[in-house]
Structures are given as structure tokens and as C-alpha cells.
């Protein structure tokens, strides 16, 4: 890392004296050359740093495809019979997209020809992996941002938790401190300054007023901007968010004063979030209350909010176990892992407009 991202961040920290944690995390994850998600090594799977549900088995994507068909396609086809728009943000290595499209091709072949699948992706490595995996499917395209659409079913899996956040700390007099990064000549260290940004203060007071003194809260403004941008681009749609997190009342237990921000490296949690920028994932638990509140302000309806296991069962995962022609012990193990092996923190939020 010496002479690359670490040198860049060291220079920024020295020049600015106070480098907001948001900037540190944004560079650590998305620096165009050395960022964790933009570098050449994939973070997914056994050789990476973490697993996601689509990597367990295609049955995850098959269940999602059935949900999309049941809860979107029939209604949309009455009004838009020639085209079904599916949009995935941050598609990883393309396994979820492949499973969804393969399920459509197998179960609804006529509809499959009408599916136009857009992947919004900024990582060159991920795009290459996705294109290699999805080359057999027609009507797949890659864009750096969401295009103007009259209707779309939009979804993401562990996308929101990968957006950079601001870190703030509650003080004894009810005010807030912003956490930033400085360089002490040997390593990166956290420092604090009074929080003055009005938007950050509004978020902190809205969602952190019940926190004990000296506890941290993560503020993810990027996801709120993302939702606003979707509302301005897609006239009629659904937004389905898979991620780990909770409603605000359950998000920050008293025994966890440093919030939910953490690192992942080699499938292990790293407590020092400033160590080795670009070499590990930096993630946080999603405040689903903020997402639902933002949706309400945009005129969206909260159609469903449930745990991932419950969602998969309602989407027909157990039916897949009995009807799948490729049923074997491996499929049974995969379904058991999807239902029981993931943290109960994994949630699913469906919003519509």
C-alpha cells in the first residue's frame, strides 16, 4: 500500500488537518485505481473477504425472479406489454443477475425475451466479470447511472451498506461531534470537531436523540440522494433493498458505543477501521427507518419490510426445494444456509410508487 492509496490519504490528511471520515471511506472503497471495490482482486467468495446470498446458490436468484414475476410483471404487462425493465445496482460478480435471468428463461420463456436488464455499475473489474458471466443473455446493458425510465423494478443486494458514511458522536450537552481522520506520523487516527453541517445535524437529531452520551451514529446521506434520484428518473416503480440493518429503535444497542461501522478482511471483522485503507471492506448496518422515512417523503409506499429468511419463504424458496429438477443434497444445504445461516440482521425492504 505504501506509495499508493495510503500515501494519497496521508497527503490529504496532512493538507486538510481534518479529513472527514466520509472522504476517507469513499477513497478507501472507490478510489479509481486502488479502492477496495475498484481494484483487480474480487472481494467475494472463499478467496475474498465475505459471502453474499447469491453466491450460496442460484436458488436465491430464482426466488427473487418468482417474486418479481408475481409482484410486478403481471401488473406491468397490462400497460407495457413489449418490455419489462429490471435494474440492479452494484451487481457484484453477476451471479444474481444470471440466476434471475436464467429463471425467467426457464419458467417464462416468452416473457424472458421482453426482459431488459440494466446493471448500474462503476467498477471496471465487476463489469468484466458480469459481462463474462452474462454473455448468453440478450438485452443486458451496463450504465454508470440510472437512465430515464417510465417503469422499472429496481433492486440491490448489499449495495446500501457499501456507501460511505459520516461518523458523528453525541456529547454530554446534546450537541454532536464529527469524526475525522488525521495522520500522526505513524498511522491514521480519529479526531473530532463540532458538527455544524445542517443536513448532518438534522439527521443526527432525528435518529440519534435516544443514544447515550459518547455513542456514535453513522449518517448515510448518499442513500437518501440515491432514492431521490430514482424518484426523479423512474415514473412508476418498485425498489427492493436487501441488506443488513434494522429499524432505528434496534440499531444501536447500549453496549455498542462505536456504532456499527466495521471492517471485513479474510472473512474476519477488523475493529481498526483506519487500518490498511483499500485492503478491506468498510461497512455499516443500514438504518431502514431512514429509508422508509425518505420513501414516505418521496410519496412512496412501504409495501413490505421483513427479514430475509421470511422474504425467501414467502417468495417460494421452499417450493423450489420440492419442484427443482436439479434437487440434491447440495440444494437442500444451500436453502438451509439461506434460511438459517445468515444473520437475522439481514432485512428486505420493498417500496413502490
C-alpha positions, 0 to 999 in steps of 0.5 A: 500500500505504501506509495499508493492509496495510503500515501494519497490519504496521508497527503490529504490528511496532512493538507486538510488537518481534518479529513472527514471520515466520509472522504476517507471511506469513499477513497478507501472503497472507490478510489479509481485505481486502488479502492477496495471495490475498484481494484483487480482482486474480487472481494467475494467468495472463499478467496475474498473477504465475505459471502453474499446470498447469491453466491450460496446458490442460484436458488436465491436468484430464482426466488427473487425472479418468482417474486418479481414475476408475481409482484410486478410483471403481471401488473406491468404487462397490462400497460407495457406489454413489449418490455419489462425493465429490471435494474440492479445496482452494484451487481457484484460478480453477476451471479444474481443477475444470471440466476434471475435471468436464467429463471425467467428463461426457464419458467417464462420463456416468452416473457424472458425475451421482453426482459431488459436488464440494466446493471448500474455499475462503476467498477471496471473489474465487476463489469468484466466479470458480469459481462463474462458471466452474462454473455448468453443473455440478450438485452443486458446493458451496463450504465454508470447511472440510472437512465430515464425510465417510465417503469422499472423494478429496481433492486440491490443486494448489499449495495446500501451498506457499501456507501460511505458514511459520516461518523458523528458522536453525541456529547454530554450537552446534546450537541454532536461531534464529527469524526475525522481522520488525521495522520500522526506520523505513524498511522491514521487516527480519529479526531473530532470537531463540532458538527455544524453541517445542517443536513448532518445535524438534522439527521443526527437529531432525528435518529440519534436523540435516544443514544447515550452520551459518547455513542456514535451514529453513522449518517448515510446521506448518499442513500437518501440522494440515491432514492431521490434520484430514482424518484426523479428518473423512474415514473412508476416503480418498485425498489427492493433493498436487501441488506443488513440493518434494522429499524432505528429503535434496534440499531444501536444497542447500549453496549455498542458505543462505536456504532456499527461501522466495521471492517471485513478482511479474510472473512474476519471483522477488523475493529481498526477501521483506519487500518490498511485503507483499500485492503478491506471492506468498510461497512455499516448496518443500514438504518431502514427507518431512514429509508422508509422515512425518505420513501414516505417523503418521496410519496412512496409506499412501504409495501413490505419490510421483513427479514430475509429468511421470511422474504425467501419463504414467502417468495417460494424458496421452499417450493423450489426445494420440492419442484427443482429438477436439479434437487440434491443434497447440495440444494437442500444445504444451500436453502438451509444456509439461506434460511438459517445461516445468515444473520437475522440482521439481514432485512428486505425492504420493498417500496413502490410508487 
